[in-house]
Amino acid sequence: MKLPQTWLDISYLPLLLSATITIFTVRIIFVQTQDILAARLKDRQIAIVSTAALQFRGEEFEEIIDESDIINPLLKDIIARMQKIRDANKDIRYIYIWRRTEQPNILEFIADAEMLDPIDSDTNGIIEGEEIPPMPGEDYDASDTPEVQSAFSHPVTTAEFITDKWGTFASAWAPIKDSKGNQIAILGIDVEITDFYKLVSATLIPFVLLAILLLLILSIQTIYLVRLWKSRVGIVKELDRQKDELLSIVSHQLATPVSSIKWYTEMLIDGDLGKVTAQQKEHLASMMNISSNLADLVSMILDVSRIQLGRMQIEKQKLDLNKFLKEILEIIKPKAIEKRVNFKVEIPNNLPMAMLDKRYTRMTLENLLSNAIKYTLPNGTIYFDVAIKDNELHCKVQDTGLGIPKKDQNKIFGRMYRASNVRNEIDGNGFGLYIAKGAIEAQGGKIWFESMENKGTTFYIQVPLQ
Ligand code: ADP
């Protein structure tokens, strides 16, 4: 049989857990109630048997020795008293008296209420088998009910209830003493407790109903919440997909016009379309600057959408690392000077040739270095160390800047994520690190960082040279 998908769903785990807890709790409450009722029942039996035992004296049994005493008027009187007790309480099934013997666990029978008037329980007109009452002096093996032994000193009840073909009953025994206080015999009373079981079962019904009701409420709530959550997740996923698509379309549509603006501005600056005055040149230079920034932004958005759609393409080419890094530093150094931060570079002179994607590697290093400058206050220091180890390019960009708060650290490589300490203070868009991670990992490398708020940050990258 194929289960519906939703029932296998992990979202229903809390429901399963709550259902189990509910069932267990209801069970515990029920068992406790049952125990309390059973304790009350036992108390009542002790009261019945203790009161009944007071009607007999130990000395009365001295003359009753064996079955020949069945005609003894004293025994008849004892039996009559027992019948009276039995008839006064409809729940009493048997009432009997046992005496101690020399042997432990073996008791001697003295009398019971049916002795002279046996009951034909199966109503077949013949008193037979278990219906024949025992005779005075007959032994009874009480090994199965060890609690009987303590009944000679104080009233006790059976630890367990006993069920036979006539129903469920519980036994209770109380001592019968002589006038000197010697423990001579015990009076036993077996009480029918079938009614008790009916009562307990009746108490179970509200508990079961309560459990069913609770489970029903829980199920409805969980199903409703899971459905709501799923529909929301669906909507969010769809919105995310639409946003990625829009991002991709917009950036593609923007890329060409922005390049054209740059291109025409360059032509104007170069005087290809006629002479321009010094003032016009100045404005055109600003325009050029703005369009370059715009072009960078568009290319970043394009990269983000490529990573998002899994369409990032790495084009590895042979790179002279020293030359490559020099070009990057030419762009970064002026920024450091402008921000008035110290910039310390450690790059070996004889770096080997490497197979890397030039655009993405450059973008990554430029981003790490410009971030270090951007998020470091004037007079701070930035260290840029490069090394080759195990055929890998190792770069370290360390700063003494604002750092990244601990709570933001695990999200910092996320798309458009900006840390809380700079979000409203310093301009940015949160694209750089997202692209850097995508670019480095797509080349088989790794990128990570260590940071302490207000102390500084160190970014590391390792990329294979081949
Ligand atoms: P942007 O710098 O445009 O906000 P990035 O993706 O380059 O976007 O960086 C994401 C976030 O990472 C930044 O907004 C900043 O909170 C944090 N960050 C990156 N580099 C540093 C750094 N060197 N020092 C402190 N925070 C940094």
Residues whose N, C-alpha, C, O or C-beta is under 5 A from the ligand:
A	BS01	ADP	N371 A372 Y375 G401 L402 G403 I404 I412 Y417 R418 A419 V422 D427 G428 N429 G430 F431 G432 L433 Y434 T457
